[in-house]
Amino acid sequence: ELTPAVLPDDGRWHDVALAFWLEEVAPLDLRTWFSGAADLALDVVLINFAGMEHPQTFYPASRLWRQTGELVADQRAPTGLAVRGRAGWHPPLYLMHGPQQTYEPGRYVARYSLAVEGAPPPGARLASLVVATDLGRLPLGLAQVQGRDLGQDYRQIAVPFELKRRAELGLRVRFEQGGTIRVAGASVERRD
């Protein structure tokens, strides 16, 4: 119940957590009943696994959502798994997107960890890296990755961006089919 003790009438946004657990996969119905007793504005409802309420140091691609690609064993990746996009096999969709983690306003840099298989031409378009909010509708930073940017070992590709407001970030790697690549994941660091 959203009493003044839980949600003060101070004109500011407040997070209200509601812990719950599921014994098995089940559909969820999220509802907010409005009594009309006071003004109320609802911005967003986020569901996280317990222990994932705060930003992580590294977001493994193997644990985020993807539209294309395959999980492959890779001892060089922090989880022992990477997401691979194979040229001529996988369509130009996201190899990684998520975590939709909340970050405060400020200047940041996202660092994506990628490697290439084989030797694509230096100018081949391998991936587009995007930092976005509003479920991808508002891009904040972008980098195009070409064959010359990657090697057989993982390299960090930096994408600087700024958040003007508190928002949920999505880190996206779009496969551009110019060569076979692996994605280990990404991290976000504050710059100010």
N, C-alpha and C positions, 0 to 999 in steps of 0.2 A: 504494500500500500504506500502510495507516494504522499506521505504526511510532510509537514514543514520540517520535521527533524531529518527526514531522508532527502527531501528536495526543497532547500530553502528558497524563499521568495526574494531573491537578490538580483534577478535579471540576468544571471550568468548560466552557462551550460554546465550541467553536472552529469557525471557517469553514475548510473545506478546498476549495480550488478545483481544478477539473480542466478545463483548456482543451482544446477540440476544435473542428473545423470541418467543415462539410458543403459538398459541391460542388453539391448540389441538394436539393430538399425530400425528406425521408425520415422514416419513423417512428423514434422513439427508444425504447429500452428501458433504464430506469434500474434498476440492481441494486446492492445492497450485500451482499457475501458475508461472513458472520460466522464467524470461526474458533472462537470459544468460548474463546480464550486470555485474555480480559479482558472486563470489563463494557463494553458499548457502548450508547449511546442515540443515535438518529437523529431529529432534529426535522423538518427540511424539506429538500427538494431544489429549488433554483431554477435556472432556465436564463435567462441574459441574453445579449444580443448583446455582443460584445467592445466595451469602452469604455462600457458602461452599468452597470457594477458599482456605481457610487456614485450617490447622489441627484443629480438634475438641478435646475437653477434653475426650469425651466418644462417641463411635460408637455403638449405639443400634443394636443388632442383628435383631430386628424387621424391621429396615429400610435399611438393607443391602440385597444383593442377597443371594439366597440359592438354592440348588439343591434338597434338601429333608427336611423333617420336617414339622411342622405345627405351626402357630401362636396360642398362648394360652394366655388368660388373666392371668396376674400375677402382683399383686400389689407391689411385692418386686422388680420388674424390673423397672428401671428409666422411661420407657415409658408406663408402665402398661401392656406391652406385652413381651412375651419371645418366643423363638423358641424351640419347644420340638421335640426330636427324640425318638420315641417309639421302644423299643427292640422288635424284631419279627415282626415289622410293616414297619418301614422305612429302605430303603437300605443304605449301607455304602457310603454316599456321603456327600457333604458339607452342614452343617446346617447354615453356615454363611460364606460369603466371600466378601471382599471389604475393604475399600472404594476406593482403588487406589488413595490415597491422597499423594501428594508430600511432602517428608521430605528431609531435608538437611543432609549432611554427619555427622556422630557422633555415639555415643554409646547410646542405648535406651533399654527400657524394655517394652514389651507389657504385659498387665494384662487382662486376660480373666476371665469373671465372669460366673461361672457355678454352677449348683446344680443337685442333683440326686433325682429321685423319687424311693421310695422303698428302698430295701437293697441288691444291687448286691454283689456278692462275692468280697472280697478285691482285688483279682488279676484280676478281669474282666477288659478288655480293653473297656473304655467308649468313649474316643475321642482322636484324634490327633490334637494338636494345632500347627499351622504353621504360621510363619511370612515370607512373600515372596515378591519378586519384579519381574519385567518382566512378569506380568500376571501369576504368580505362577511358572514360569520356573526356578527361582533362589531362593531356600529356604535360609533364613538367620537365622532362629531359629526354634526349634522344641521341643515339649514336649508331652509325652504320658500321658494320664490321666487314672488312674485305679480306681476301686471302693473305695479303701482306701483313695483316694485323695479328695473325695467329700462328702458332707452331704446334708441334706434336705434344709439347708440355703445356699445361694450363697457364694461361696469361690472364692478368686482371685488366679489364677494360673499364675505365672510369667514366661515369656519367654524372656531372654535377647538376644540382637542381636546388630550388628554393621553395619552401612551403610558406605561403602567406597566411594560412590558417591551419588550425588543427585538422588533420585529415587522415584517411586510411590509404596507405600506399600499396600499389601493385607493381611488382617488378616483373617485366615481361621480356621474353626472348622469342622473337619471331624468326622462324626458319626461312631463309631466302633461297635455298636450293643451289647455291653456287659451289657447294662442296659439302662433304660429310663432316659434321661437327659434333662435339660433346659439350654439354653444359653441366658443370658441377654445382653451380648455385650462385648466390649473390649476397653481398653484405651492404649495410647502410651505416655511414659514419657521419656524425655531426661535424661541421666545419667552422662553427662560430661559438 
